[in-house]
Amino acid sequence: MLGGLRNYLAHVGMFSRNIWLFLLAALLMGIGRQIFQVLRNQYLNALQLSGSDLTSVQGLNSLGTLVIALPAIVIIGRRSARSLLAVVALVNAGAYAAQALFGNLDLFRASAFCAGLAMGLNVALGAPFLVRNTGLSERVFAFSIQSAVSWPLSGFVGSWLSGWLQSSAQAWAGQGVRFMGETVAPDLFGYRFALLVGAAIVLLGLVPVAFIREDKPEGAGKSIKALLTVHNRGRLFLLGLPEMIIGFGAGLTVPFFNVYFQNEWSLGPREIAPIFSLMFLVLVVSYLLAPPLIKRFGPVKVILLSQVLSLPFFVELALGNFLWAAIVAFIMRQTLMNLSDPVYRQFAQEVADPRDRNSVAVVVHTSRQLFFVVANFASGYLIDAAGGRFTWVIVTTIGLYVVAIASELIILPRLDRARRYNTLALERRQAVAPEG
């Protein structure tokens, strides 16, 4: 065991300066983003918006991520990661602050769309950046730790802060407070204050971003046509197909789990925040365990088994027998389904033709996001049709995940053969490089 830990730390010690700066920026921006994500839907719910209004805001956020997809291939090919990460931080912080300051549905929708544009760009540049700044030995560790830092670790801190900030500001507001020229109820003031703090933390991510140094992007002198050229379209389609199905299922449920606990179990922000914090803590551990699991079983088995094992927990969420069972099921479902995400992103980069890596990063994410967007809009109508209950939404998601896993059983072993060939070819090139 100690030998395994030493081996793990030795690989982490191989990370470059750029990787550490990228991880710190991801942590700070992730904390601010998670404060926002935990509270925004509850905030909109407190404003007494309908289920369809609430999901339209989330849908436009997802739509922004989708709209930037094709331009992102060109943008990340021509611009440095440092400049793009700075844009991401500024746009996200501005969009979050606008939604906190103004209780207007149209502004919520516009700001959510802008935040989606920024986050789509952020997701697209991450995987190619990690590949450029790591070697084969430490790459799997970089992908797993980046995933742990940018979502569950930052999510753990952000979820805890969200409940504390909202409840503390609400208590301070007493019977109400003057804010932006109007009298605001204490619970709404708590939401607005917490969201503004989240925006400020996102801005702190600019500090490590400023110290990232990279060579000129490879695509800086290329035409748009050259940057958009795909050299292996069949492989790109196969990588995207399972993500489309998973994306639709995820879009029905994932953004609304906080509302699930609010509607199904009558929990408030202070009770919901610890549930999300515990889920994120468990997910951090699972992400950190991913590299040794991949080394032992290979990426395909890790992806498939983690998804299959998540299904029984989703069934329990639909049944809703006991609160404690729903909490355990939620944590285990989130942990197992999300464990496959960094594994799949690295797998896709290693399967791809090296000239297609920017395109693969965008297409894999966009394949999921396209159907995630459609499902965001559909989810509200399903929830409203069920009288505010989540049963039909969850049952539909389970069916979609079963179809996705079946498609992966056919596709992934075939792609894994291509991945092993690419890895072997790269190792041979690296072995002869000093002699050249």
N, C-alpha and C positions, 0 to 999 in steps of 0.2 A: 504493500500500500504506500509506504514512504517512497519507494522507488518510483511508483506511478506519479506521486505528487511532485517529486523532483523533476521528472520528465516533463510534466505539465508546465511547471514554472520555468523550466529551461526554454520551452517553446515560446512562452509568453515573453520571456526576456529577449527574444529575438526580434520583437516588434521595433519598428523604426520610430523615429521622433514624430513623423507625420501621423502614424497610426495612433500614438498616444494623444496627440493634439485633437485628432478626429474623434477619438473616444470621449475626451473631455467635453468637446463641443456638443456631441450627441447626448451626453448626460444632461447638460444644462438645458439645451433646447427641449429634450424629452421631458424633463421635470415640468417646465412651463406648459408644454403641450398637454401633459397628462392632467394637470390641475384643470385646464380648460375642458378636456374631454370628459372627465368625471362629472363636472358641474354643469356643462352647457345644456344638456338635455333636461336636467332637473330644473335649471333656470327657466328654460322655455316652458316646461310643464307648469312651473309656478306662475308664469305669465298667462296661464290658462289657454294656451294654444291647443288646437285639436291635434289628434294623432297624425293627420295628413300634413298639417302645417309643420309639425315637429320634424317629420321625416323628410319634408321638402328641403329644410335647412341642411340636414345631413346629406341628402341627395345631391344638393348643389355643391357641397364640399367635396363629395366624391367625384362629381362631374368635372370640377376644376382639375382634379388630379388626372382625369381622363383626357381633357382637352390639351394639356401640356405634353401628352405622351409623345406624339410624333415630333413636335419641335424640340423636345428634350434630347432626342438622339443627336440633332445638329448642335444644340447648345452645349451639351457636355463634351462633344467632340472638339469644339472650338474655344471654349472658355475654361479657365482654371477652376479647380475644385474650390479654392479659397474664395474667389470672387462669387461663385455660385452659392456657397454656403452662407456668405454674408447677405446676399439677396434673400435667401430663404429665411434667415433670422429676422431681417427687417420687415419683410412682408407678413410673416406669421405674427410677429409682435403687433404690428399695426392692425391686422385683421382681428386679432383677439381683443385688443383694446377697444376697437370700434364696437364690437358686439357687447362689451361690458358697459360702455358709456351710454349707448343709445338703445332703448327698448322698443325698437321698430322692426317689424318683421321683414320689410324689404331690405333694410340695412343688414339684418342677420343673414339674409340669403346672399347678398352681394359680398359681404365680408367672408362668409363661409366659402364662397366660390374662390376668392383670392387666396385664402389659406390653403385651399385644395391645390391651386396652381403651384404654390411654393412647396408644398409637401410632395407633390408629384415629382418635382425637380429634385428634391432631396433624396427620395427613394431611388430615382434613376441613376444618380451619380455615385451612390454608396458602393455597390458591388464592384464596378470597374475601378474605383479608387482603391478598394481593398486589394484587388488583384494586382494593380500596378505597384503597390507599396509593400507587398509580402512575397516571400518565396514559397515554394511548395511545402516545406516542412512546417511552417507556422501558419499557413493560410487558413486551415480549418479552425484553428484557435482564434484567429482574428475575426472570422465571420461569426463564430458563436459568441465571443465576448462583445463584439459590436452589437449583436442582436440583444444580448442581455442588458447592455448599458443603455441602448437607445429606447428600449421599451420597458421590460419588466423592472429593472433597477430604478430607472427614472420614474417608472409608473408607481413603484412602491413608495418612493419619497413623495411624488406628486399626489398620489391618492391620500396619503396621510395628511399632507399639507392642505389638500382641498377641503377636507372635512373640518380641520382645525381652523383654517382661515375663515371659512364661511360661517361657522358657528360662533367664533370669537367676534367677528364683525357684526353679526346679527345681535349678539348680546350687548355689544357696545352701543348699537343704534337705538336700543330701548324701544320706544313706541313708534319710532320712525325718524328719518333724518332728511335734511335738505341736501339733494345731490343733483348736480347738473340742472339747477333751476326748478326742481320739482320735489315734492315730498315723496319719499320712497319708503315703502314698508320695510321693516327690519330684515325680513328674510331675503327680499330682493336686493337690499343693500349688501347683505352678506355675500350673495352670489357675485355682485358687480365688483366688490372689493377684491375677492379672491381671484377673479378673472384678470383684473388689472395687475395683481402681483404675479400671476402666471406669465403675462406679457412681458413684465420686467425681467423675469428670470430667463426667458427666451433671448432677450437682448444680451444677457451676460455671455451667451455662447459666442458672441463676436470676438471676445478676448482670445481664446485659443485659436480660433479661425485665423486671426491676423498673423499668427506665427507659422502657419503651414507653408512649406516651400516645395514646389514641384517644377519640373521642366515644362517647357512649352507644350501644350496639348498636341497629341499626334495629328489631330484633324484640323489644326489651325490653318493650314494652307490648302485644305481640300475643298472642293465644291460641295454644294448641298446634295447634288445627285450622288457624288461619291460617298458621302457620309451616310446617305439613306440606302445605299446598295446592300442587299442581303445576299450572302454567298452560299447559304444553305437554308433555303426556305422550308423544306420539309422538316428539318430538325427543329426549326423555330416554331412551326405549327404544333409539333408533338409536345414541345415544352409548354406551350400555352394552353393546350386543350384541357388538361385536368384543372388548371388554375381558373378557367372560365366557370367550370361547374362549382368548384369550391367557393369562388367569389360570389356566386349568386346565393348560395346557402349562407355564407358569412354575412352578406349584406342584409339578409332578412333579420338577423339576430344580434350580431356582435355590437353594433353601435347603440343598442337599446337594452343591454343587460342591466344598466342602472335603473332604467324605467321599469324593467321586469321586476326588480326587487321593490321598487316604489309601488307599482300597481298590484302585483300578486301577493306581496307580503307586508305592504303598508310600512315600509322602512323609510326613514328620512336620510338626509345627507350624512349625518353623523354616524348612523348605523351602517350605511352603505360603504362609506370610505374604508373602514377596516377590512371589509370583505375583499375589496379590490386590492388593498395593500397586501393582505395575506396571499392572494392569488399571484401577485407580482413577485413576492418573495419566493414562493415555490417555483415559479417560472424561471427566476434567475438561476436557481440551483439546477434545474433541468437543462437550461442552455449551457451552463458550465460543464455539465456531464456529457454534452453532445459529442465533443471531440473524441474521448475514449470510446464512446459507443460506436462512432463512425469507424474508428480504427479497427474495432473488433468485428462489427457486423456488416460494415459497408453502408453507404448512404441510402441505397434503395430499401433495404430492410428497415432502417431507422425511420424513414419517411412513412412506409406502409404500416408498420406496427404501431407507431404513435397515433396515426389516424384511426386505425381499426379500434384500438383500445379506448378511444374517446367516445365511441358511439353509445355504450351503455349509460354513460353519465349524462348524455344528452336526453336519453329516454327518461331518466329520473327528473330532469328539469321540466319535461312535458307533463309528467304525472303530478309533480308538486305535492308530494305526500306530507313532508315535514320541512320546516325551515332549515334545520341543521343539514338534512339530506340535500336540499337545494343548494346550500352553500358549498358543501363538499363536491357535489356534482359540477357546479359552476367552476370551481377551482381546478378540478381534475380535467374537465373538458377543455378549458382554456390552455392549461399546461400542455396536454398531449397534442392538441391540434397545432399549437404554435411552436412546439418543439421542432416540427418538420420544416418550418419556414427558413431559418438560416441554412439548414442542410440542403434544401431545394435550391436556394439562391446560389450557393457555391457549386452545387451539382450542375446547374444550368450554365454557369460560367465555364466550367471545365468541359462540358459537353460541346459548347459552341465553338465554331470556327473562331480563332483569335480575332479576326477582322470584324466579327459580328458581336463582340462582347457588349458594346454600348447598346446595340439594338436588342440583344437578348435581355439585358437588364430592364429595358423599357417594356419589351413585349411581355415578359413573364409577369411583371407587375400590372401592366395594362390589361392583360387577359383576365386577371382576377378583378381589376378595378371596374372594367366595363360592365360586368354582370353585377358587381357589388353596387354600382350606381342604380341600375334598373331595380334591383332588389330593395334598395333604400326606399324608393318611391312605392313599391308594391307592399312593403311591410306595413306601412301605416294603415292601408286599407284593410289588410288582413287582421290587424290588431283591432281596428274600429269595428269590423264585421263580427269579431268574436267578443264584442262588448268590453274591449280593453284588455282581454286576456291574451296570453302568448301561446296557447296550446297549438293552434294551427300553424303558426309561424315556425315553431320548433319541430313539429312533425314533418313539415315540408323540408326543412333544413336537413333532417336526418336522412330523408330519401335522397336528396341531392348528394350528400356526402357518400352514401353507399355507391351511387353511380360513379362518382369521381374516383373512389378507391378501385372500383372494377376497371376503369380505364387505365389507371396507373399500373395495375397488375400486368397489363398488356404492353404499355408504352415504356415504362422505366427500365426493365431489364434490357431492352433493345438499346436504349440510349446509354445505359451503363457500359456497354461494350465500346461505344464510341468514346466515352469518357476515359476509360482505361487506355485506349489507343492514344488519345491526345496526351495523357499524362506521361505515358512511356516515351512518346516522341519528344516531349519537353525535357524529360530527364536525360535523354540521350544528347540533346543539343547542349544542355548545361554541362554535361560531362566532357564534351569535346571543346567547349568554348575556350578554356585556357590555352589549348594547343593552337587555336586559330590565331 
